[in-house]
């Protein structure tokens, strides 16, 4: 799962600083990107561990839950750490995963357990779907297709799980979630594994981070005049607007898909068919003065959906670096430059 799309990452910079400060970090001005505590891998691991622990702490045990020190031997194949460690995470996400778990046993039904957990979570938590697994000790029914309810009536369900995604709470995190695993045990009881998870984003190379010496941003685009995007060369020199755009660009993480499913954050408008769209891209040039040599350039394409169209930042003397998709980038460019770059 990628960071929340459609929300300006710059808006969470303060949360990142607060988390880093409470973890023993030192607050640093945004322009001093190379010294920021959040750029330390060790600090990111620490922030992710704290985020996972806080996710787990959202759910206090219900009445009738008894704490277990370890997963009973019989249930380890279903909810032991090895059984649930990978989930739907990519290889890259597993390498950056921090998790904390607690174990309980209860006579409450799985439905009641999941309902209780949901009631303890914030309103912006999103359920990602419940899954079950089990065995069918007797025939499902007559030959041919059977409905889900028919299968469930004949199936002895032994395992339930549901994941609730939570706001990352820090700009250095890719995702944060609480997952509930339930396994049937003996005597009409059920074993519960509650697991808080957080995946941290990889550290941006220091060379790719823009500094306080950026005072002018020139925005060009290749869209034809019939698209009414606006002037191909728009110059932004207002200090507050320059800082706003620099902050957003600095907060976009490196693209680290590594095999995970890539999803488009925004779709093309239904009224405009792909075959009639005029393709185009935009380039941001960052400099100290309008006529000065570029400190860096960022090239992107609205409607980008695919690894080859990810926004790419280029700094003289260094290889181009692909960044993650950030829909807020086009929105901010349009607002501060008075352009009309297409948006989904």
Secondary structure by P-SEA (a helix, b strand, c coil): cccccccccccaaaaaaaaaaaabbbbbccccccccccccaaaaaaaaaaaaaaaaacccccccbbbbccccccccccccccccccccccaaaaaacccccccccccccaaaaaaaaaaaccccccccbbbbbbbbcccccccccccaaaaaaaccccccbbbbbcccccccccccbbbbbbbbbcccbbbbbbbbbbbbbccccccccccccccbbbbbbcccccccccccbbbbccaaaaaaaaaaaaacccccccccbbbbccccccccccccccccbbbbbbcccccccccbbbbbbcccccccccbbbbcccccbbbbccccaaaaaaaaaaccccccc
